[in-house]
Amino acid sequence: MGGYYYVTKQGDMWDHIAWKVYKNEKMIEVLLNAEENRKIMATYIFSAGVEVWCPLVAEQAAPADTAPWRDSE
């Protein structure tokens, strides 16, 4: 499985890294489930220079601008 290492900047957090890498902070689960990140999983706020493994994922569908139940409004 492919991917790459993201090198943290002082103050980075998991959700921010997910946003920077995947453009979706909800992808935090992908980062936390990566075996390569188990040793740093307990980190909440990163110091500079920590390598976080970012697995490649299939492209996600772009979120709809309007919720489906509001389409007729």
Rosetta constraint file for C-alpha pairs under 8 A:
AtomPair CA 1 CA 55 HARMONIC 7.15 0.50
AtomPair CA 1 CA 56 HARMONIC 7.27 0.50
AtomPair CA 2 CA 55 HARMONIC 5.97 0.50
AtomPair CA 2 CA 56 HARMONIC 5.55 0.50
AtomPair CA 3 CA 53 HARMONIC 7.02 0.50
AtomPair CA 3 CA 54 HARMONIC 5.40 0.50
AtomPair CA 3 CA 55 HARMONIC 4.12 0.50
AtomPair CA 3 CA 56 HARMONIC 4.71 0.50
AtomPair CA 4 CA 53 HARMONIC 5.85 0.50
AtomPair CA 4 CA 54 HARMONIC 5.39 0.50
AtomPair CA 4 CA 55 HARMONIC 6.59 0.50
AtomPair CA 4 CA 56 HARMONIC 7.83 0.50
AtomPair CA 5 CA 51 HARMONIC 5.62 0.50
AtomPair CA 5 CA 52 HARMONIC 5.31 0.50
AtomPair CA 5 CA 53 HARMONIC 4.52 0.50
AtomPair CA 5 CA 54 HARMONIC 5.86 0.50
AtomPair CA 6 CA 51 HARMONIC 5.62 0.50
AtomPair CA 6 CA 52 HARMONIC 5.15 0.50
AtomPair CA 6 CA 53 HARMONIC 6.36 0.50
AtomPair CA 6 CA 54 HARMONIC 6.74 0.50
AtomPair CA 7 CA 48 HARMONIC 7.52 0.50
AtomPair CA 7 CA 49 HARMONIC 5.40 0.50
AtomPair CA 7 CA 50 HARMONIC 5.46 0.50
AtomPair CA 7 CA 51 HARMONIC 4.64 0.50
AtomPair CA 7 CA 52 HARMONIC 6.35 0.50
AtomPair CA 8 CA 12 HARMONIC 6.12 0.50
AtomPair CA 8 CA 46 HARMONIC 6.71 0.50
AtomPair CA 8 CA 47 HARMONIC 6.94 0.50
AtomPair CA 8 CA 48 HARMONIC 5.19 0.50
AtomPair CA 8 CA 49 HARMONIC 5.20 0.50
AtomPair CA 8 CA 50 HARMONIC 5.22 0.50
AtomPair CA 8 CA 51 HARMONIC 6.46 0.50
AtomPair CA 8 CA 52 HARMONIC 7.32 0.50
AtomPair CA 9 CA 46 HARMONIC 7.24 0.50
AtomPair CA 9 CA 47 HARMONIC 6.40 0.50
AtomPair CA 9 CA 48 HARMONIC 4.23 0.50
AtomPair CA 9 CA 49 HARMONIC 6.34 0.50
AtomPair CA 9 CA 50 HARMONIC 7.91 0.50
AtomPair CA 10 CA 46 HARMONIC 5.98 0.50
AtomPair CA 10 CA 47 HARMONIC 4.42 0.50
AtomPair CA 10 CA 48 HARMONIC 4.26 0.50
AtomPair CA 10 CA 49 HARMONIC 7.88 0.50
AtomPair CA 11 CA 45 HARMONIC 5.52 0.50
AtomPair CA 11 CA 46 HARMONIC 5.41 0.50
AtomPair CA 11 CA 47 HARMONIC 6.09 0.50
AtomPair CA 11 CA 48 HARMONIC 7.54 0.50
AtomPair CA 12 CA 16 HARMONIC 6.31 0.50
AtomPair CA 12 CA 17 HARMONIC 6.68 0.50
AtomPair CA 12 CA 45 HARMONIC 5.85 0.50
AtomPair CA 12 CA 46 HARMONIC 5.26 0.50
AtomPair CA 12 CA 47 HARMONIC 7.34 0.50
AtomPair CA 13 CA 17 HARMONIC 6.22 0.50
AtomPair CA 13 CA 44 HARMONIC 6.05 0.50
AtomPair CA 13 CA 45 HARMONIC 4.98 0.50
AtomPair CA 13 CA 46 HARMONIC 6.13 0.50
AtomPair CA 14 CA 18 HARMONIC 6.21 0.50
AtomPair CA 14 CA 28 HARMONIC 6.14 0.50
AtomPair CA 14 CA 31 HARMONIC 7.71 0.50
AtomPair CA 14 CA 44 HARMONIC 7.14 0.50
AtomPair CA 14 CA 45 HARMONIC 7.81 0.50
AtomPair CA 15 CA 19 HARMONIC 6.22 0.50
AtomPair CA 15 CA 25 HARMONIC 4.86 0.50
AtomPair CA 15 CA 26 HARMONIC 7.16 0.50
AtomPair CA 15 CA 27 HARMONIC 7.76 0.50
AtomPair CA 15 CA 28 HARMONIC 5.58 0.50
AtomPair CA 16 CA 20 HARMONIC 6.18 0.50
AtomPair CA 16 CA 25 HARMONIC 6.43 0.50
AtomPair CA 17 CA 21 HARMONIC 6.02 0.50
AtomPair CA 17 CA 25 HARMONIC 7.65 0.50
AtomPair CA 17 CA 28 HARMONIC 7.86 0.50
AtomPair CA 18 CA 22 HARMONIC 5.50 0.50
AtomPair CA 18 CA 23 HARMONIC 6.75 0.50
AtomPair CA 18 CA 24 HARMONIC 6.06 0.50
AtomPair CA 18 CA 25 HARMONIC 4.88 0.50
AtomPair CA 18 CA 26 HARMONIC 7.18 0.50
AtomPair CA 18 CA 27 HARMONIC 5.59 0.50
AtomPair CA 18 CA 28 HARMONIC 5.26 0.50
AtomPair CA 18 CA 31 HARMONIC 7.26 0.50
AtomPair CA 19 CA 23 HARMONIC 4.27 0.50
AtomPair CA 19 CA 24 HARMONIC 4.58 0.50
AtomPair CA 19 CA 25 HARMONIC 4.47 0.50
AtomPair CA 19 CA 26 HARMONIC 7.93 0.50
AtomPair CA 19 CA 27 HARMONIC 7.65 0.50
AtomPair CA 20 CA 24 HARMONIC 7.79 0.50
AtomPair CA 21 CA 54 HARMONIC 7.48 0.50
AtomPair CA 22 CA 27 HARMONIC 6.85 0.50
AtomPair CA 27 CA 31 HARMONIC 7.07 0.50
AtomPair CA 28 CA 32 HARMONIC 6.25 0.50
AtomPair CA 29 CA 33 HARMONIC 5.93 0.50
AtomPair CA 30 CA 34 HARMONIC 6.35 0.50
AtomPair CA 30 CA 54 HARMONIC 7.82 0.50
AtomPair CA 30 CA 55 HARMONIC 7.35 0.50
AtomPair CA 31 CA 37 HARMONIC 7.10 0.50
AtomPair CA 31 CA 52 HARMONIC 7.83 0.50
AtomPair CA 31 CA 53 HARMONIC 6.97 0.50
AtomPair CA 31 CA 54 HARMONIC 6.05 0.50
AtomPair CA 31 CA 55 HARMONIC 7.30 0.50
AtomPair CA 32 CA 37 HARMONIC 6.47 0.50
AtomPair CA 32 CA 38 HARMONIC 7.26 0.50
AtomPair CA 32 CA 41 HARMONIC 6.34 0.50
AtomPair CA 33 CA 37 HARMONIC 7.50 0.50
AtomPair CA 33 CA 38 HARMONIC 7.73 0.50
AtomPair CA 34 CA 38 HARMONIC 7.04 0.50
AtomPair CA 34 CA 53 HARMONIC 7.06 0.50
AtomPair CA 34 CA 54 HARMONIC 7.70 0.50
AtomPair CA 34 CA 55 HARMONIC 7.16 0.50
AtomPair CA 36 CA 52 HARMONIC 7.87 0.50
AtomPair CA 36 CA 53 HARMONIC 6.12 0.50
AtomPair CA 37 CA 41 HARMONIC 5.91 0.50
AtomPair CA 37 CA 52 HARMONIC 6.27 0.50
AtomPair CA 37 CA 53 HARMONIC 6.18 0.50
AtomPair CA 46 CA 50 HARMONIC 7.09 0.50
AtomPair CA 66 CA 70 HARMONIC 6.45 0.50
AtomPair CA 66 CA 71 HARMONIC 6.52 0.50
AtomPair CA 67 CA 71 HARMONIC 6.75 0.50
